[in-house]
Amino acid sequence: MIGAGAVGGYYGGCLQRLDREVHSLFRSDYEHVKQYGLQVDSVNGDFALPDVNAYDNVKHMPRCDVVIVALKTTHNHLLPALLPPVVKDDGVVLVLQNGLEIERQVADIVGHNRVMSGLCFICSNRLGPGHVHHTDYGRVEFADYTPDGAPAGITPRVRTIGRDFELAGNPVVLNEDLVLARWKKLVWNIPFNGLTVVLDTDTATIMADPATRARAHGLMLEVQAAARASAGREIEDDFIQMMLDWTEKMEPYLPSMKLDHDAGRPLEVEAIFGAPLRAAEAAGCDVPGLREIYKSLKSMAGHGVSTGESMSSAQPRTSTQERPTGSGH
């Protein structure tokens, strides 16, 4: 497990509890976890793991059959140094990250035939050193990677690794088409991760205001058009409406990008916004709303300043945890 934080700590803990041999790379939590272990407070039942194979350097880790990347994409520049020492010659890298085209970065390091992905639908956050709080959901949608983007079907390794996650207590979906799954996840992630940051608000406020709801819907339609033009993937109108309906029913919450912004952490702008924008433009698909929000986020990420947009009727934000996005964590 490369990156054992809110997401990696939870899934790694579940797999260890299943009696799988798990080795986890920690950053600031290393000393605490090495001494005290890992505590997971979960809606499915709390558990503690007093003995964890914890490391602060990949040079000390064994080579593994499955290497799970659960870092934010803002740390992917570290992967060329992190992955080669820990992947067996016949091993596979499982990418648990948001965004588009991230598998290609990993494939350039370990080989195109050794990469697969898991799209996580989970509410979890880190309460403190070695302490993960899982508040809801946990489903993982697995799909295999192909360098040309063609659907890979349900491969044996997708079935095998998916089965381990399922036995560990997490709902699992096996998907034949990774590219379509990635674009469908962006249908929610682009409008609501982006707008909550540039408008300094939460999802409920966006849905309650007709103007901002229409803006979110417009971004969804641009993602639909970009998927069709750049990847030949069709996202149904019913799926977009379902995302709007689900969001309207959710309690007010702050997506992970909003939490990162408020905490002063780097934002996953390129993976979630930049890559889809470039794909759309290369295909001749005009996406003005996506272009605008990408520029705003780049400005905020680069200079730490607001775009000047605000919500005059902002409601209190009642959630400070990562919440499921309906199409991603």
VEXTI-679483 format. One line per 10 residues: number of its first residue (from 1); their letters; for each residue z, y, x of C-alpha. Coordinates in pm, whole numbers. Example, Ala and Ser with C-alpha at 12.3 -4.5 7.8 and 13.67 -1.06 7.14 Angstrom:
1) as) 780:-450:1230; 714:-106:1367
END
This chain:
1) migagavggy) 0:0:0; -122:321:165; 73:594:-11; 379:460:-192; 462:760:-405; 473:796:-784; 172:569:-842; 172:349:-533; 548:304:-541; 538:189:-900
11) yggclqrldr) 252:-59:-869; 370:-180:-529; 717:-236:-670; 577:-431:-964; 372:-653:-731; 672:-717:-505; 883:-806:-807; 609:-1058:-892; 689:-1213:-552; 372:-1095:-383
21) evhslfrsdy) 406:-997:-18; 374:-618:-17; 375:-386:285; 398:-13:212; 327:298:416; 568:584:341; 583:940:464; 901:1139:398; 1068:851:212; 1048:604:499
31) ehvkqyglqv) 1402:630:637; 1559:619:291; 1355:321:170; 1408:133:494; 1785:165:449; 1831:157:72; 1512:9:-76; 1314:125:-378; 1444:215:-725; 1203:213:-1021
41) dsvngdfalp) 1320:353:-1354; 1064:223:-1602; 1005:235:-1974; 941:-137:-1939; 1278:-199:-1773; 1445:-56:-1463; 1452:-255:-1142; 1565:-215:-783; 1417:-367:-468; 1683:-350:-195
51) dvnaydnvkh) 1454:-498:71; 1111:-337:107; 857:-387:384; 845:-15:465; 654:150:749; 589:498:879; 296:399:1102; 2:168:1028; 17:41:1386; 332:-147:1290
61) mprcdvviva) 188:-300:971; 27:-645:946; -337:-681:849; -356:-751:476; -585:-922:225; -578:-624:-13; -520:-267:104; -446:-30:-184; -516:340:-131; -286:541:-359
71) lktthnhllp) -298:870:-169; -426:1189:-330; -787:1249:-225; -672:1558:-36; -543:1315:229; -862:1109:259; -941:1266:595; -664:1040:727; -829:717:610; -1047:657:921
81) allppvvkdd) -723:618:1117; -519:446:845; -751:173:717; -901:-20:1013; -567:-143:1155; -448:-292:824; -754:-452:661; -827:-817:739; -1181:-909:840; -1233:-1064:495
91) gvvlvlqngl) -1003:-817:317; -1080:-563:46; -974:-201:-9; -868:-115:-363; -898:259:-434; -649:400:-688; -767:762:-688; -921:1020:-921; -1263:1176:-882; -1624:1086:-806
101) eierqvadiv) -1793:935:-498; -1460:854:-335; -1555:488:-284; -1841:593:-57; -1595:757:182; -1396:434:207; -1711:220:235; -1824:425:535; -1504:316:709; -1466:-51:614
111) ghnrvmsglc) -1811:-154:487; -1984:-133:150; -1900:-491:51; -1524:-445:90; -1444:-175:-166; -1334:-185:-530; -1152:59:-755; -873:81:-1007; -861:368:-1255; -496:425:-1347
121) ficsnrlgpg) -368:536:-1688; -3:597:-1614; 288:839:-1655; 499:831:-1341; 665:1074:-1106; 886:1070:-800; 1244:1176:-871; 1360:1164:-511; 1340:955:-192; 1259:595:-287
131) hvhhtdygrv) 1304:673:-658; 1010:639:-899; 1027:726:-1269; 772:545:-1485; 781:702:-1831; 483:547:-2009; 159:352:-1991; 50:174:-1671; -293:33:-1758; -541:-15:-1474
141) efadytpdga) -916:-43:-1525; -1071:-242:-1239; -1434:-230:-1129; -1626:-333:-819; -1825:-95:-601; -2193:-118:-513; -2359:127:-270; -2653:193:-504; -2431:253:-807; -2564:-44:-1001
151) pagitprvrt) -2314:-221:-1228; -2152:-503:-1031; -2038:-707:-1328; -1698:-875:-1330; -1669:-1015:-979; -1423:-1287:-870; -1212:-1044:-669; -1188:-806:-965; -1060:-1097:-1174; -815:-1213:-905
161) igrdfelagn) -661:-875:-823; -665:-770:-1187; -477:-1088:-1271; -202:-1001:-1020; -155:-656:-1174; -146:-812:-1518; 112:-1071:-1417; 314:-785:-1269; 347:-638:-1619; 62:-389:-1641
171) pvvlnedlvl) -221:-393:-1897; -555:-455:-1727; -917:-391:-1822; -1203:-540:-1621; -1507:-311:-1618; -1863:-404:-1522; -1977:-49:-1439; -1770:162:-1201; -2000:465:-1219; -1974:488:-1598
181) arwkklvwni) -1597:442:-1581; -1567:726:-1329; -1773:967:-1542; -1580:878:-1858; -1256:951:-1679; -1391:1293:-1581; -1451:1373:-1950; -1078:1438:-1976; -982:1520:-1618; -1224:1808:-1572
191) pfngltvvld) -1130:2019:-1875; -758:1955:-1888; -669:1937:-1519; -882:2244:-1462; -787:2461:-1759; -414:2402:-1733; -431:2541:-1379; -662:2841:-1426; -499:2939:-1757; -143:2856:-1640
201) tdtatimadp) -64:2658:-1952; -28:2307:-2095; -255:2080:-2295; -100:2158:-2635; -163:2530:-2596; -525:2466:-2504; -575:2251:-2814; -395:2497:-3044; -617:2793:-2957; -970:2763:-3107
211) atrarahglm) -1128:2946:-2813; -974:2731:-2540; -1025:2412:-2741; -1394:2502:-2766; -1399:2567:-2392; -1249:2223:-2323; -1500:2064:-2559; -1784:2247:-2385; -1673:2111:-2048; -1667:1760:-2193
221) levqaaaras) -2023:1801:-2315; -2128:1919:-1968; -1975:1606:-1815; -2166:1399:-2071; -2491:1574:-1977; -2424:1541:-1603; -2353:1169:-1632; -2681:1120:-1817; -2888:1332:-1579; -2741:1227:-1245
231) agreieddfi) -2640:866:-1305; -2832:753:-1612; -2502:676:-1787; -2456:750:-2156; -2117:867:-2282; -2099:845:-2659; -2012:1146:-2874; -1743:932:-3038; -1571:892:-2699; -1556:1270:-2652
241) qmmldwtekm) -1414:1317:-3000; -1157:1047:-2933; -1042:1230:-2618; -998:1550:-2819; -812:1368:-3097; -579:1193:-2851; -502:1516:-2669; -425:1695:-2994; -169:1427:-3083; 1:1429:-2745
251) epylpsmkld) 318:1622:-2673; 267:1929:-2453; 235:1823:-2092; 113:1923:-1750; -154:1709:-1578; -111:1612:-1215; -328:1896:-1083; -114:2152:-1264; 200:1996:-1115; 42:2004:-768
261) hdagrpleve) -51:2369:-810; 295:2470:-930; 452:2286:-637; 219:2448:-385; 48:2122:-295; -325:2089:-215; -548:2042:-519; -804:1762:-561; -1078:2015:-631; -1363:1849:-443
271) aifgaplraa) -1313:1496:-578; -1263:1593:-942; -1483:1904:-968; -1699:1951:-660; -1858:1606:-648; -1960:1602:-1018; -2092:1958:-990; -2309:1872:-691; -2437:1558:-863; -2530:1755:-1174
281) eaagcdvpgl) -2705:2032:-980; -2898:1781:-767; -3028:1628:-1092; -3130:1969:-1228; -2856:1967:-1493; -2711:2311:-1566; -2330:2301:-1598; -2215:2665:-1605; -1866:2593:-1732; -1800:2336:-1461
291) reiykslksm) -1942:2572:-1197; -1715:2853:-1314; -1397:2646:-1316; -1483:2494:-977; -1517:2842:-825; -1188:2952:-982; -1002:2650:-850; -1155:2688:-504; -1035:3047:-498; -684:2949:-606
301) aghgvstges) -667:2657:-365; -796:2866:-78; -594:3181:-127; -299:3081:-344; -379:3348:-602; -443:3339:-974; -788:3394:-1121; -638:3653:-1353; -684:3436:-1661; -380:3392:-1880
311) mssaqprtst) -275:3264:-2217; -123:3538:-2430; 23:3285:-2673; 146:3027:-2422; 396:2782:-2568; 693:2647:-2374; 594:2366:-2138; 825:2082:-2222; 703:1824:-1973; 728:1840:-1597
321) qerptgsgh) 611:1486:-1536; 269:1340:-1485; 132:1239:-1823; -160:1014:-1911; -483:1203:-1956; -634:963:-2206; -893:880:-1942; -693:891:-1626; -350:954:-1477
END
